[in-house]
Amino acid sequence: MTARFTSRFASRFTARFTARFTIAQTLVALVIAAFLVVFLVYPVATVVYVAFTNADGSLTLGHFGSFMQISLMRESFLNSLYVALMTVLMSSLIAVPIAYFTVRFEFRGAILVQTLGVLPLIMPAFVGAAAMQLLFGRSGSVNLLLGDWFDFTIPFMDGLNGVIFVESIHYFPFVLMNLTVALGNIDTAMEESAQNLGASGLRLFRRVVFPLAMPGYIAGASLVFIKVFDDLGTPLVLNVTNMLAPQAYLRVTSIGIEDPIGYVICFILVGFSIAAMWGATLFLRGREYATLQRGATGLARRRLSPWQTAFTWFWIVLALLLVLSPHIGVLLLSLSKVWSYSLVPEIYTLDNYRTVLADSTRMIVNTLVYCGLAALVDVIIGTAIAYLVLRTQLPGRQLLDHMATVALAMPGVVLGIGYLRAFRGVEVPFTDTALTASWLIFVLAYSVRRLPYALRSCMAALQQAHVSLEEAAQNLGATRGRAIRRVVVPLMAGGILAGFVTSFVTAAVEISETMLLTSRESLAPMSYGIYLYMQSIAGRGPGAALGVIAVAIVALGTYASHRFMHSRSANLETRLETARQG
Amino acid sequence: MQSGVKVEIQHVALAFGRTQVLRDIDLAIEPGEFFALLGPSGCGKSTLLRVLAGFNRAQAGRVLIAGEEVSGVPPWKRNVGMVFQSYALWPHMTVAENVAFGLEERRLPTGEVRRKTANALALVGLADFAARRPGQLSGGQQQRVALARTIAVEPRVLLLDEPLSNLDARLRVHMRRELVALQRTLGVTTIFVTHDQEEAMTTCDRIAVMDQGVIQQVGTPVELFDRPVNRFVAEFVGTINLLPGSLQRTPGETVQFVSPSLGTLSLPYAKGMPGNGEASIAFRPHGVILATHETDPSRLWLSGSISEREFMGEFVRYHVRVGGADLIADQPHYLGMADFGRDATVRLGIDPAQIQVLRG
């Protein structure tokens, strides 16, 4: 070899001192970090701090002691745990067979299954809850029919059952989608090589298929657990108050922002959410197998025997009916004059819509403004974090990603209470309004909580745009900033838009933070309006009408982003494909 | 268009973490030269190209373009045109917009941008495709767009990163001729990264062979092929028979080469031969003659048996077992020519003048 080796020491020395990031990047990162610290970390830290300190600031575990001594609190804790676990179980019972059958077998109902996966998510659980009461309650349509025909009834909606029932129908798509993707990503060759080596039947399933699909299932199930454990709107609409989130809300709103028990509950909510998320991450670490090789297909599909087909259809139609029931219920409710003790409403009317449009236009406008601004903030921060993480060497850039993602595990109740406590007495600059009494607080709260959705979307979009596309622009004379503006952002447009829509629609139906942060009715968004209407029997009709309008907005947004993303990514895909194959 | 500038790379070193990717790279590329960086994947050739373009920063050493140090100059100010392996055409812009991009970034007046874009597209024969999107073009056409986009800005240096590797074999040969023709028209200093020795030898004026971040040899294609300086170059450029052993100077005009597999061979002494000690001999398969009996007394004759036979069309490649060694001999093939079957016993004649002695 003709090489003379440069001193290793010298090259290390220069490596350490070669700047691999710019001042502009550092500034952007610092601004984002400050935003997250002030509006995410600080409120949550405040909540935790209050839970562990006396009024004079000294550390104490006393509040936890008092918590344990109140039997209602113990009961609420166990109820929340029970409801969350039962919902995971019920969701799995609905989702696992559907996922397995559709991926495993030749089956023409694929479009139905996809519908199953999206439908529940566009209608928030608490909106459907009142309608479910009318369909499945003690004197609801289904039980009226059962009583007439078979002379017995099923207590679907009694107490905790109702919460579990409504939440399962709402959240099973998380399990279904994740599991379907995981199963669909298993390469036929994985299974075939196991068969080739002698495995078959249940052994094959247990040793190859099941372990490969497990990460998908865990990801979905842990998300369901967190969502249900933290949910405030559904139990309250169903009038179930002996659970943790409702108790936190009631303590803070009735006893006051000083009541330490509310903070103890918040701490427990945060603790369980983070533990569930962390547990899932630990489990998933190193198990996110990239199983699908290029050009390979998913699991080989088998033909179903006639009775298997019948069973599959039966299961899917049943699930579809369940999934549709809150939608149908809300629609009927919104069109009914009176609806009780009858199969379907007896008198139909559009009055509810008239009432809502006359009284609540303000709320609709509020929702559009708050959520639009929050989503805008999210995609700007999301794009910036994605770029910093994926395209720069900035030290600590992963921390931004982690911080933003943790918001996923932050219960709305906790952030809501945290905001009220941390920012009390803080005024919006240049005004006399308190921050907690202004509309800005909604934008901030929504943007922090929905940031993870926008961030994932932006990350995925940036990952698809190969780095050489950006380098080519720089090579041709575009500065880093101009290359981002002319090449990177346009290429990410689809993902950014999808992120915007996701943030927007999920914020539009947010209820936990909303209930806590609504200080007066003129500031209230639609979701609060729905909840308020649903509180009285007479308000159910208008509440449902407002719900239908909210769902319409959400559905339209979701549809638009799907359409856009689909055409966009299909386009990009074919282009990249041709580029690659040459 | 612009005439070439000189590119000098002086003692450049670069490491990614603990992996040393470039080690003391020293090269001078002449103005207007078509220069190749040739080596296996992972040898550092693409990294070196990215150092020239400014995407990677050398941790030691200097890079001079037209005599001017560019280490601190960002990519967008270097005016060094790079054609990416993936072409990196922007899918959201038309062909014309792609080509116009660099001109717009240079804030040229609209008329100028339009004229130069049209010129560049005409130069690569794609004038009719200006309004298409990259996704609607074939691989060869995309490659031309990438080339047009780069030469439109009249770069001082043209960098080509495996530009032909995504094309099918027939198109590759065609494109490489076009590339040579284009480079001659433009006269721009061009650095061409490839792992394909045939590509490098057919297109380039000079080649630097790289391995493990080190330049092994720099020379014209003929020099590299005929006078490789070490075993790596000998084996990487073309096909060769390489036998390790040891060298012993003897009085007079010969040297003794002792091979563990062949025994002792007597070779004529040549200037520049390594001294006593470990050495290898190397000779090309097409210089070897196979015969049933010794014909030419000036050759070195060994006997062996055919262990494998590959019919390549123009020639037949025989693997011949000689002593403990497996040697390759290429015999030209004509109509009606008889050849040797497997296990046939043959005499193998090597011209001593064709034998290289390499150190190590």
Interface residues (C-beta under 8 A of the other chain):
Chain A: M1 T2 A3 R4 F5 T6 R8 A10 S11 R12 T14 A15 T18 R20 H466 S468 L469 E471 A472 A473 Q474 N475 L476 G477 A478 T479 R480 R482 A483 R486 V487 P490 L491 A493 N571 L572 T574 R575 L576 T578 A579 R580 Q581 G582
Chain B: H11 A13 L14 A15 Q20 R23 D24 A53 G54 F55 R57 Q59 A60 G61 P74 P75 W76 K77 N79 V80 G81 M82 F84 Q85 S86 Y87 A88 L89 W90 P91 H92 F101 G102 E105 R106 R133 P134 G135 L137 S138 G139 G140 Q142 Q143 R149 T150 V153 N166 L167 D168 G213 V214 I215 Q216 Q217 V229 N230
